[in-house]
């Protein structure tokens, strides 16, 4: 299953979730290892204030994560068993005295996950490079390919 910007998706027991072109965006990966239900949300912006007319709520952390949790629960996941991993949040472009959007995206995702009681067990965030992700639902392993560093497993 491919997850593009502003998309969410979840699988049970088998398959892979793939996402590429993760720069300042954040891929929030959620997993319940007991039921082998996993999913991902490709977050574009920290909240709705950063978008003038975007109607796709899954581009923002709070609605995307809530919608993903609902989809995972529909597939049999137990909310109390779900944990998160964050990938992305790069500083891809220079800014003038403003916090880079990648940092804001990571902070916003962390805040929403904390509010929802979902622990974060791993991260590959920051830097100035893009990433691609391959998330194996059966094993729960995440391979992050960074264009400058190579492959890292979360």
N, C-alpha and C positions, 0 to 999 in steps of 0.2 A: 504494500500500500504506500503510495506517495502522498506526502503531506506538503503542500505549498503554503505560501504566505497567506495568513488568515484562514487556514483550514485546520480542522481537528479530525482525528480518527482513532479508532480503537480496534483491537483484535483480541481473540481468546485462543490460547493453547499453542498456536503455531503461526508462522508467517513472519514477515519483516515489515517494519515501518522505515521508510527512507525519506530523507529530507536533505536538500542541497541548497546552496546559495545562502547559507546562514551567516550574515555579516553582523550588522547592528541589531538584527532581529534576535529573538531568543526562542529556542525550541524547548518547551517544557515537556519532559518525558515523565509519565506517571506509570507506576507498575505495582501490581499486587502479586507477589511471588507465590502466594498460597493457591490462588485460583488461576494463575498464569494469564491474567488480563492486563494488557498494557495499551498505552495510548500516547498521543503526542498532540501538542498545539503549537503552531508556528506563529508567534506573537510579533507583530510589526511595530507597535507603538505603546508607550507606557500607559496611556489612557486616552479617552475620547477628546480631551482638550487639544491634542496634537493633530487632530483631523478635522477639516472643515465640513466635509460632506460624506464621509465614509459610513455606509450603512451596514457593513459587515462587522458585527460585534465581535466575531472571533479573531479580529486583528488586535484585540486589547486583552490584557491579562485576566481581569476579573471575570468577564462573561465567558471567555474561551476556556478557562480552567473549570469554571462551574459547569459549563456544557460538556466538557470532556469527562468530568467526574460522573455526571448523570449517565453518559453513554457507557462508561466503564461499569457502573453499578447495574445498568440494564443487561450487560454481558455477564454479570455474576460477581464482580469485584466487591470487596467489603471496604467501605471508605476508611475504616480504622486501620486497615492493613496496607493502604496505599502509601508509597513514598515517591519522592520526586527527584529528578536530576535536571540540571539546567545546562544548556549548551548555547553559546553565542555571545551576544552583547559586545561585539568588537567595536573599537573606535575606528571606523573605516574612513572618516573624513575629518579634516581639521575644523575646529569651531572657534569662534571669537568669544572668549570669556564665558562660554556656556558649557555646562556639563555635557559631555557627549551623549547622544541619544542611546547608545548601547548600554552605558552605565545606568541610565534612567530605566531602560527596559529591564535590566537584571534586578535593580532595586524594587521596581514595581512587582515583578513576578515573585520575588522573595516575600514581599509584604502580603500579597494575596494568599500565597501558600501558607504563611504563618497564620493569617486570619482564619483560614479554612482548616487549620490543624493538620496540614500535610507536611511531614518532615522532609527536608532536603538532605539527601544522603551523598550527593556528589555533584560536582560542577566542572565544566571546562568553559570558562567565561573570560572576557576581556581580550586584550591583545589588539592587533591591527590586521588580522587576517580572517579570511572566510573559512567556513567549516561545512562539512557534509556529515550526515549521521546515518548509520545502519543499526537499527534496534531489533534484536532477535527476541521475539515474544516467548518462545519456548525456554530459552536460557536466561532471559533478562539482561543479557550483555549488550552494551552499547559500544559500537566502534565509531569514534570521531576521527574523521580525516581532516587534518588542517593542512592547508596548502603550503605552509612554511615548515611545519614540524613533522608531519607524517601522520601515522595512525596511533591513536591513544584509546585505551579501553576504560570505560567507566563501569 
